[in-house]
């Protein structure tokens, strides 16, 4: 009797093959940050495998949900989350959100009706800020030039548009420059984005619990019952 195919898990009772997990782990091992990854076969390596598996399961769940809702995933463009948003979503969901259009499309659909009371406070007039679109070996993203390392920002200003430079251990090319409107100084933060993220996390936790079946070895990395979830001092 031959063993069945290796599984990532079950979604709505249907098996998900492990092949994409193995492909993504291999890509990480062959990527530019491979030296920072844990040693193969170590407890930390098994935790990394669990973490990547949970990202893939989140993507698969949202892909199925987007199809069931008839969502247009092409309308969910790539994003780069700020630190607060990533923390509020959690590292697994944040990675899936940045890497999968279906996750972003489901987020928009699930949180479309979220509303919060708007405080009647005076908001300073908005101001214009410069935004750079940067191309890096890890992907494209937008950044305020004032938030970049000083040496990198200076090198990009001196280089022709689209020319790749390396400074302060960063490699990037300045693709384009634009301005955008941002809240003025001391403006109260908008309470809606955190409320939407909280609503999505709650929806996703419920969906995971009811629609996903995990397999041994690919439990959630934070599951206290799995053997590698412990601290050593």
N, C-alpha and C positions, 0 to 999 in steps of 0.2 A: 504494500500500500504506500503510495507516494504522498508526501506532505503537500498541502495546498500552498498557494502563493502567500508570501509574506505580506502582512497587512499593516497599514497605517492605523486603521480603526474602522468603525462602522458608522455610517451616516444614514439615519432613518432605517437602520437595519441592513443597509446595503454595504458590502465590503469596499473599502478604499485601498488600492494597492500601495505598497510601500515604496515603489520605484522612484517617485518624485522626491521622497525624503532622502533616499540614498543619493540621488542626483544633486540635490541642493547641498547636502553635506560634502559631497565630493567637490563641488564648486567652491565652497568655503575653504576647504583644504588646499585648493589650487589657487586661491585668490591672494590678493596683496597683503591681507592681514592674517595669513595662515600662521605666522610665527606667534601670534597672540592667542591662538586657540589651545585648549588643553591637550595633553598628551593622549593619543588614541588608547582606548581601553581603560582610562582612568575614570574615577567616579565623576569628575567634572566633565569629562567627555560624554558620559552617559546622560548627564544633566543637559548638556548642550543638545544632544540628540532629542531628548524629551521636549526641550524648548522649541526647537525647529519643528518637531512633529505637531506641537500645539498651534504654531503659526499656520502650518499647512491645513490642519483640521479647521481652524477658524476661517481660512480662505475657502475651503471646500463647502463649509456650512453656508457662508454668505453667497457663494456662487450659486448654490442650490436655491437659496432664498430669493436671490435676485431674479433667477429664472422663473420661479413660481409667481413672483409679483410682476413679471414682465418689465423689469427695470432696464433702462438704457445705461449700461455701464460706461459707454463711451462719453457720457455726459459727466463723469466723475474724474476730472483731470488729476495728474500726479500732484502730491502735496509733500511738504516737509513740515512735520509737526514741531512746534516749539517745546521746550522742556516741560512746561506746565501741562500742556495737553498730553504729552507722552506719559507723564507720571499719572495723570488722572485716568487714562485709558489702561495703563499697565503695559509692561514691555511687550508681551505677546500680542495683545490687540493692537498696540501702536505699530509694531512691525508689519502685521497683516494689513493695517489701514494704509500705511505708506506703500506697501508693495502690491496691493491687489485692488483693482478698480471696483470689483464687486463688493468688497467690504465698504468702500466709501459710498457706493450707491445705496447699499442697505442702510448705512448710517443715516444718509440724507432722508430716506423714506421713513425709517423708524422714528426719527427725531423731528420730523417735519412739523408736528403739532405741539411740540414742547413750547411752553410759554412761561415766563417769569414776570413778576411785578417789576416795572421799571421805576427806580427811585426818582423822585422829582428833584434831583440835584442839578445845579448849574454845571454844564460841561464846557470847558474851554474850547475856543474855536479850533477846528482841525488845522493841521499844518502839512506842508508838503515834505516828503522825505525821499531821498535817492535810494533806489534799489538796483543792485547789480544781479544779472543772471549769469551764473558761473557754471562752467563745465569742468568736472573733475573726474579722476579715474573711478570714483565711487558713484558717479551720476551727476545730474544737473540739479541745481537748486538756486534759490534767490536769497540774497543777504544784504543787509545794510553794510556798506563799506566800513562804517565806523566800528562794526563788531568783529571785523577780520583782524588777524595779526597785522601789526603795523608794516612789517617788512613785505608781507604778501600784498597788502593793499597798495603800497608804493610801487612794487614791481608791476602790478596789473595796470596801474595808471600810466606807467612809462611804456608799456608794451603796446603794440598795435592791436586793434580789436580782433579777438579770436586767437591771438598768439598765446600759447601755453607757456607759463612761467613756473618756476619752483623757488619758494622762499619760505623760511621758517618751517621746513619739513612739510609744506603744503605744495601741491601741484594743481594749478587751475588755469583756466582761460576765461577772460571777460567776454561773454557773448554779446550782451547788450546792456544798456542802461536806461532806466525809466524812473519816473517819479510816481508816487502814490500818496494818497491822503491818509494821514494817521491821526489819532486823537492828540489833542494838545497836551502840554505838560500838566501833570496832576489830574488828568481826566480819570474819573471813576471807571474801573474795569467793567466791561459788559458782562452781566451775569448770565446771559443766554448760552454762550459756548460751553461753560462748565456744566450747565444744566443739561444740555444736549448730550454731552459726553457721559454724564452719569446715567441718563436714560438709556443710552446705547449699551453701556456696560451691564446694566440690569437686564436688558433684553437679551444680550448675548449670553450672560451667565445662565439664564433660564433656558435658552435654546440649546446651549451646550449640554446642560444637565439632562434634557429630555430627548435630544436627537443624536447625540454622539455616544458611542460605546468605545472606550479605550481598551487597548490590548496590553498585556504584560510587557514591561520594558519601555513603554511609551506613555506612562502615566504623566499627569501634570507634574512639572518639576517641583512644585510646591506642595505636592500631596505628602502629608506626614507619614502615610503608610508605605511609601516606596522606599527601598533600602538606601538610596543615595541622598535622601533629604535629611541631612544632619550636619551639625557644625562641629568642626574640630578645632581645638585650641592647643 
